[in-house]
Amino acid sequence: MDTSLTPSDASPTTAPAAEVRAGNGRRPGFGTLLAVDLWERFSFFGMAAILVLYLTASEARGGMGMAPQSATAIFAAYMSLTFMAGLPGGWLADRVLGARRAVLLGGVLITCGHAVLAVPVTGTLYAGLLLVVAGTGLVKPAMAAMVAGVSGDGQGRREAAFSLFYMCIQISALIAPVVTGLLAERVAWHLGFAAAAFGMTAGLIQFALGRRRYGDVGARPPRPVPRPEAAAMLRRAAWATGTVGALLVVPAACGLLPLPAVLAVLGLTTVTLPFWYLRSLRRTHALGAGPKRRLAGFTALMAASAAFWMIFAQSGSVLSLFAERHTDRDLLGFEVPASWFQSVHPLFVLLVAPLFARLWLRAGPRVDVPVKFAGALIAAGLSFLLMAVAARLAEHGPVGPQWLLLVYLLYSCGEIALAPAGLALAATVAPPGSTSRLLAVNGMFGAVGVVVGGQLFRLTAVLSPAAYFLLVGAFVLVVGAAVALGTPQLRRLLGRPADPSNS
């Protein structure tokens, strides 16, 4: 990976992006996109840091008073829906709106969602979450497609751009829990949601002001649907959304439909949707033997990555509750808010990412995508084995924060290895005109892990926390070992020349 690449700060221009190159091969809009995503991630991570704590807080403290299992399931449903929404959002970016308008529209929806959550009125929870979900589904695949468009040519350069992009947005993940957590836990929960709304508003303004920097990247859909067909599809989508809302969301919000039934339907849809979509993609595109093999390798690695995200996504739910209830948070007489532990992970990412960049350079082609995925899975599995020990010790009283710090260090190492490589691989194997959607599929496998993890946490009703951590950690270790053993076959499927880690 070329770690010398840095964002370009070239002057605004109206020239086509294909004709405008920064000296390092990257187009001028990269720095602006990076800054915009910093704000979008501020709203996302700020929300994730306080949601479960808000749901489980007593009504006397301004919370919802939910049981931990229910709150964790709702958090998992919310997270998985943000991933799943990327598929229709990616389709709209690719075929109807173009990436640029998708980012703008999605940003408006996210801002509105956080604003609804900031209103201290009972019943706004599900409406606000759904608005954030819809907006995130538009923003994330479209933003990733624009990064791919402005990052310059060459597969190695593309992964370097994604790695830099992924590392830099950790700044938001570091700051957001501190800001929203302090406001939410020490002042008022809804003020924390308001801070997230402010972050997304700032990102929208910066994106609009910097639109001249992008040239023609994302200005139009790469494979536009004819206007009459697009209007008909949007009408059908509106009817489908309204039907789902009328049959599931509204009854659940009013207490007329049991929450477990809604979550069961969501879980089944989440697990099956990415596999169904990849199968339909192979059928609808006239792909040769090579592209089909690469999609098969991509599918296998994405399915394995779901196990990593199954553990990773429990940081904002299971580990937040552990920090709040079983961790000694006293620091020189100051009780550290539980949500602040969510900032530890991005801090570690910023600290260890340069070390991993040097490791990739020294290792060269030997450390390719399958090896990175295997290492990430093994790190995630080990993290939950550590949590099993911590949970066992916590049965006799609060434990020190060093346990969570070690777990977040393992998370960080795994994420640095897996996430940028997965994004670059999705952009590389995508059929023409399908980049946003395949980037969304990458996220949907994350949704599979999130929703499975949320359901697995229900096992704590019959298992001790230590047994739960041990069971899940051992399973992920087995998946990581399987990927490591299958690396030669995965390399043959992906093709060494097409592997973004080897460029």
C-alpha positions in Angstrom: 0.0 0.0 0.0 1.3 3.4 -1.0 1.3 5.3 2.3 2.7 8.4 0.7 -0.6 9.3 -0.8 -2.3 12.3 0.9 -5.5 14.2 0.1 -5.2 16.9 -2.5 -6.1 20.5 -1.7 -6.0 21.8 -5.2 -8.1 24.8 -6.1 -11.7 24.5 -7.1 -12.3 23.9 -10.7 -15.1 23.3 -13.1 -13.1 21.2 -15.5 -14.1 17.6 -15.9 -12.6 15.4 -13.3 -11.1 13.2 -15.9 -8.9 16.1 -17.0 -8.0 17.3 -13.6 -5.2 15.5 -11.7 -3.4 16.4 -8.6 0.3 15.8 -8.6 -0.1 12.6 -6.7 -2.6 11.2 -9.1 -5.6 12.0 -7.0 -8.3 14.4 -8.1 -8.8 17.7 -6.2 -12.1 16.7 -4.6 -10.6 14.0 -2.3 -9.8 16.4 0.5 -13.3 17.8 0.5 -14.9 14.4 0.5 -12.7 13.4 3.4 -13.9 16.4 5.4 -17.5 15.8 4.6 -17.3 12.2 5.7 -15.7 13.3 8.9 -18.9 15.1 9.8 -21.2 12.3 8.6 -19.3 9.8 10.8 -19.5 12.3 13.7 -23.3 12.0 13.6 -23.2 8.2 13.1 -20.7 7.4 15.9 -22.2 10.0 18.2 -25.6 8.3 17.8 -24.1 4.8 18.2 -22.3 5.7 21.5 -25.5 6.8 23.4 -28.4 4.8 21.8 -28.2 1.6 24.0 -27.4 3.6 27.1 -30.5 5.8 26.4 -32.7 2.8 25.8 -31.7 1.1 29.0 -31.6 4.2 31.2 -34.5 4.4 33.7 -37.4 6.7 32.9 -36.5 8.7 36.0 -33.2 9.5 34.3 -35.0 10.4 31.0 -34.4 7.1 29.3 -36.7 4.4 27.9 -36.2 1.8 30.7 -35.8 -1.2 28.4 -34.2 -4.5 29.3 -30.7 -5.0 28.0 -31.7 -7.8 25.6 -34.4 -5.7 24.0 -32.2 -2.6 23.8 -29.4 -4.6 22.2 -31.8 -6.1 19.7 -33.1 -2.7 18.7 -29.5 -1.4 18.4 -28.6 -4.4 16.2 -31.7 -3.8 14.0 -30.9 -0.2 13.6 -27.3 -0.9 12.7 -28.2 -3.7 10.3 -30.8 -1.6 8.6 -28.3 1.2 8.0 -26.2 -1.4 6.1 -29.1 -2.9 4.3 -30.4 0.4 3.2 -27.2 0.8 1.2 -28.5 -1.6 -1.5 -31.5 0.5 -2.6 -29.5 3.6 -1.9 -26.7 2.4 -4.1 -29.1 1.6 -6.9 -30.6 5.1 -6.7 -27.1 6.5 -6.9 -26.1 4.3 -9.8 -29.3 4.5 -11.9 -31.3 7.6 -10.9 -29.7 10.3 -8.8 -26.0 10.1 -9.3 -23.7 9.9 -6.3 -23.6 13.6 -5.7 -27.3 14.1 -5.3 -27.6 10.9 -3.4 -25.2 12.3 -0.8 -27.1 15.6 -0.5 -30.5 13.9 -0.2 -29.2 11.3 2.3 -27.6 14.0 4.4 -30.9 15.9 4.6 -32.7 12.7 5.8 -30.0 12.0 8.4 -30.2 15.5 9.7 -34.0 15.3 10.0 -33.7 12.0 11.7 -31.4 13.3 14.4 -33.6 16.4 14.8 -36.6 14.2 15.4 -34.7 12.2 18.0 -33.7 15.4 19.7 -37.3 16.3 20.4 -38.1 15.1 23.9 -41.5 13.6 23.0 -42.5 10.0 23.5 -42.9 8.0 20.3 -40.3 9.8 18.2 -37.7 7.0 18.6 -38.6 4.7 15.6 -39.4 7.6 13.2 -36.1 9.2 13.9 -34.2 6.0 13.5 -35.9 5.2 10.2 -35.0 8.6 8.8 -31.3 8.1 9.8 -31.4 4.6 8.3 -32.8 5.9 4.9 -30.3 8.8 4.8 -27.3 6.6 5.7 -28.3 4.1 2.9 -28.0 6.9 0.4 -24.9 8.5 1.7 -22.5 5.6 2.4 -22.4 3.8 -1.0 -22.5 7.1 -2.9 -19.7 8.6 -0.8 -17.6 5.4 -1.3 -18.2 5.6 -5.1 -17.1 9.2 -5.2 -13.9 8.3 -3.2 -13.2 5.6 -5.8 -13.9 8.2 -8.6 -11.5 10.8 -7.2 -8.8 8.5 -5.9 -6.9 8.2 -9.2 -6.2 5.2 -11.4 -4.7 1.9 -10.3 -5.9 -0.7 -7.9 -3.1 -0.2 -5.4 -3.7 3.5 -5.4 -7.4 2.9 -4.8 -6.8 0.7 -1.7 -4.3 3.3 -0.5 -7.0 6.0 -0.9 -9.6 3.9 1.0 -7.1 3.1 3.7 -6.3 6.8 4.2 -10.0 7.7 4.0 -10.9 5.0 6.6 -8.1 6.0 9.0 -8.9 9.7 8.9 -12.6 9.4 9.6 -11.6 7.8 12.9 -11.0 11.3 14.1 -14.8 11.7 14.1 -15.3 8.3 15.8 -12.8 9.6 18.5 -14.5 12.9 19.1 -18.2 12.1 18.7 -18.7 9.8 21.7 -16.9 12.3 23.9 -19.2 15.2 22.8 -22.5 13.4 22.5 -21.8 11.1 25.5 -21.0 14.1 27.8 -24.1 16.0 26.7 -26.4 12.9 26.9 -25.2 11.3 30.1 -24.5 14.5 32.1 -27.1 17.0 30.7 -29.9 15.4 28.7 -30.2 12.4 26.4 -31.9 14.4 23.6 -29.2 17.0 23.7 -26.8 14.3 22.6 -29.0 13.5 19.6 -29.1 17.2 18.8 -25.3 17.3 18.7 -25.3 14.5 16.1 -27.8 16.6 14.0 -25.4 19.5 14.1 -22.6 17.4 12.8 -24.5 16.2 9.8 -25.7 19.8 9.0 -22.1 20.9 9.0 -21.2 18.1 6.6 -24.0 19.0 4.2 -22.9 22.6 4.1 -19.3 21.7 3.4 -20.3 19.2 0.7 -22.5 21.8 -1.1 -19.7 24.5 -0.9 -17.1 22.1 -2.3 -19.1 20.7 -5.2 -17.0 22.5 -7.7 -14.0 20.4 -6.6 -15.5 17.1 -7.8 -15.5 17.9 -11.5 -17.9 15.6 -13.1 -17.5 12.8 -10.6 -20.9 11.7 -9.3 -22.7 14.4 -11.2 -24.8 11.9 -13.2 -25.7 8.3 -12.7 -23.3 6.0 -14.7 -26.2 3.8 -16.0 -29.3 6.0 -15.9 -32.7 4.4 -16.0 -35.1 6.1 -18.5 -37.1 8.7 -16.7 -40.6 7.0 -17.1 -39.1 3.7 -15.8 -37.4 5.5 -12.9 -40.6 7.2 -11.9 -42.5 3.9 -12.0 -39.8 2.2 -9.8 -39.8 5.1 -7.3 -43.6 4.8 -7.0 -43.4 1.1 -6.4 -40.7 1.7 -3.8 -42.8 4.3 -2.1 -45.8 1.9 -1.9 -43.5 -0.9 -0.6 -42.0 1.4 2.0 -45.5 2.5 3.1 -46.7 -1.0 3.3 -43.8 -2.1 5.5 -44.4 0.9 7.7 -48.1 0.3 8.0 -47.8 -3.5 8.7 -44.6 -3.5 10.8 -43.1 -0.2 12.0 -46.2 1.7 13.1 -47.8 -1.3 14.9 -44.5 -2.0 16.6 -44.1 1.6 17.7 -47.7 1.6 19.1 -47.1 -1.7 21.0 -49.6 -3.6 18.8 -47.0 -6.0 17.3 -44.5 -7.8 19.5 -41.0 -6.5 18.9 -39.4 -10.0 18.7 -41.7 -10.8 15.7 -40.5 -7.6 13.9 -36.9 -8.4 14.6 -37.3 -12.0 13.4 -38.6 -10.8 10.0 -35.8 -8.3 9.8 -33.2 -10.9 10.7 -34.3 -13.3 8.1 -34.4 -10.6 5.4 -30.9 -9.4 6.4 -29.3 -12.8 6.2 -30.8 -13.7 2.8 -30.7 -10.4 1.0 -27.0 -10.1 0.1 -26.7 -13.7 -1.2 -29.9 -13.2 -3.3 -28.5 -10.0 -4.7 -25.1 -11.4 -5.7 -26.9 -14.3 -7.4 -29.1 -12.0 -9.3 -26.1 -9.8 -10.2 -24.4 -12.8 -11.8 -27.5 -13.6 -13.8 -28.3 -10.0 -15.0 -24.7 -9.2 -16.2 -23.2 -11.0 -19.0 -20.0 -12.0 -17.1 -17.2 -14.1 -18.3 -15.6 -17.0 -16.3 -13.0 -14.7 -14.7 -15.5 -12.1 -13.3 -17.8 -14.9 -12.1 -14.9 -16.5 -10.2 -13.9 -13.2 -8.6 -17.5 -12.7 -7.5 -17.5 -16.1 -6.0 -14.3 -15.4 -4.1 -15.8 -12.0 -3.0 -18.9 -13.7 -1.8 -16.9 -16.2 0.3 -14.8 -13.5 1.9 -17.8 -11.3 2.6 -19.7 -14.2 4.3 -16.6 -14.7 6.5 -16.4 -11.0 7.3 -19.9 -11.1 8.8 -18.4 -13.0 11.7 -16.0 -10.2 12.3 -18.8 -7.5 12.2 -20.9 -9.8 14.5 -18.4 -9.1 17.3 -17.3 -5.6 16.2 -20.9 -4.2 16.2 -21.4 -5.3 19.9 -19.0 -2.5 20.9 -21.9 0.0 21.0 -24.2 -2.3 22.9 -22.8 -5.3 24.8 -19.5 -3.6 25.7 -21.2 -0.3 26.5 -23.4 -2.0 29.0 -20.3 -3.8 30.4 -18.5 -0.5 30.7 -21.5 1.1 32.5 -22.3 -1.8 34.9 -19.1 -3.9 35.4 -16.2 -1.6 34.9 -14.4 0.7 37.5 -14.6 4.1 35.8 -13.3 6.2 38.6 -10.4 8.4 37.4 -9.0 10.6 40.2 -12.5 11.2 41.6 -14.1 11.7 38.2 -16.5 9.0 36.9 -15.7 8.6 33.2 -19.0 8.4 31.2 -19.5 4.9 29.8 -20.0 6.2 26.3 -16.4 7.6 26.3 -15.1 4.0 26.0 -16.4 4.2 22.4 -13.6 6.7 21.6 -10.9 4.2 22.6 -11.3 2.1 19.4 -10.7 5.0 16.9 -7.8 6.3 19.1 -6.1 2.9 18.7 -6.9 2.9 14.9 -5.1 6.2 14.6 -2.1 5.0 16.6 -1.6 1.6 15.1 -2.6 2.3 11.4 0.8 3.6 10.5 2.4 0.5 11.9 0.2 -1.7 9.8 0.9 0.4 6.7 4.6 -0.3 7.1 3.8 -4.0 7.7 1.9 -4.2 4.5 4.8 -2.6 2.6 7.3 -5.0 4.0 5.2 -8.1 3.6 4.2 -7.2 0.0 2.0 -9.7 -2.0 2.2 -12.3 0.8 -0.3 -10.3 2.9 -3.2 -10.1 0.4 -7.0 -9.8 1.0 -7.6 -13.4 2.3 -4.7 -13.1 4.7 -5.9 -9.8 6.0 -9.4 -11.2 6.5 -8.1 -14.3 8.4 -6.0 -12.1 10.7 -8.9 -9.8 11.4 -11.2 -12.7 12.3 -8.7 -14.3 14.6 -8.1 -10.9 16.4 -11.9 -10.5 16.9 -12.3 -14.0 18.2 -9.4 -13.5 20.7 -11.1 -10.2 21.9 -14.2 -12.1 23.0 -12.1 -14.7 24.8 -10.6 -11.9 26.7 -14.1 -10.6 27.5 -15.0 -14.1 28.8 -12.2 -13.7 31.4 -13.2 -10.2 32.2 -16.9 -11.2 32.6 -15.8 -14.1 34.9 -13.9 -11.7 37.1 -16.7 -9.2 37.1 -18.9 -11.7 38.9 -17.0 -10.7 42.0 -17.1 -6.9 41.5 -16.2 -4.2 38.9 -13.0 -4.9 36.9 -10.4 -2.5 35.7 -10.7 -0.7 32.4 -7.6 -2.5 31.0 -9.8 -5.4 29.8 -11.9 -3.2 27.6 -8.8 -1.4 26.4 -7.2 -4.7 25.3 -10.4 -5.7 23.5 -10.6 -2.4 21.6 -6.9 -2.8 20.6 -7.7 -6.2 19.0 -10.8 -4.7 17.3 -8.7 -1.9 15.9 -6.1 -4.2 14.5 -8.8 -6.3 12.9 -10.6 -3.4 11.4 -7.5 -1.9 9.9 -6.8 -5.2 8.2 -10.3 -6.0 7.0 -12.3 -2.9 6.3 -10.2 -1.0 3.7 -9.3 -4.3 1.9 -13.0 -5.2 1.7 -14.0 -1.8 0.2 -11.3 -1.9 -2.4 -12.1 -5.5 -3.3 -15.8 -4.6 -3.8 -14.8 -1.7 -6.1 -12.5 -4.0 -8.0 -14.8 -6.9 -8.7 -17.9 -4.8 -9.4 -19.4 -5.2 -12.9 -19.5 -1.9 -14.9 -22.1 0.5 -13.5 -22.6 -1.4 -10.3 -19.9 0.0 -8.1 -22.2 1.7 -5.5 -24.3 -1.3 -5.2 -21.4 -3.8 -4.7 -20.0 -1.4 -2.1 -23.4 -1.5 -0.5 -23.3 -5.4 -0.6 -20.0 -5.2 1.3 -21.9 -3.3 4.0 -24.8 -5.7 3.9 -22.6 -8.6 5.0 -21.8 -6.4 7.9 -25.5 -6.1 8.6 -25.7 -9.9 8.6 -23.1 -10.0 11.4 -24.8 -7.2 13.3 -28.3 -8.7 13.3 -27.0 -12.2 14.2 -25.0 -10.8 17.0 -28.0 -8.9 18.3 -30.0 -12.1 18.4 -27.2 -14.1 19.9 -27.1 -11.7 22.9 -30.5 -13.1 23.9 -28.6 -16.2 24.9 -27.5 -14.3 28.0 -31.0 -14.9 29.4 -29.9 -18.6 29.9 -26.1 -18.3 29.7 -23.7 -16.4 31.9 -21.9 -13.4 30.2 -18.7 -15.3 30.5 -20.1 -18.4 28.7 -21.6 -16.1 26.0 -18.3 -14.4 25.3 -16.5 -17.7 25.2 -19.0 -19.3 22.8 -19.1 -16.4 20.3 -15.3 -15.9 20.4 -14.6 -19.5 19.8 -16.9 -19.6 16.8 -15.2 -16.5 15.2 -11.8 -18.1 15.8 -12.9 -21.2 13.8 -14.1 -19.0 10.9 -10.8 -17.2 10.9 -8.9 -20.5 10.8 -11.1 -21.7 7.9 -10.2 -18.6 5.9 -6.5 -19.0 6.6 -6.6 -22.6 5.5 -8.6 -21.7 2.4 -6.3 -18.9 1.3 -4.8 -20.7 -1.7 -8.3 -21.4 -3.1 -9.5 -17.9 -2.4 -6.4 -16.5 -4.3 -7.2 -18.7 -7.3 -10.8 -17.4 -7.3 -9.9 -13.8 -7.0 -6.9 -14.0 -9.3 -3.7 -12.5 -8.1 -3.6 -9.7 -10.7 -7.1 -8.6 -9.8 -6.3 -8.6 -6.0 -6.2 -5.0 -4.9 -3.7 -5.8 -2.2 -1.2 -6.9 -4.7 -1.1 -3.9 -7.0 
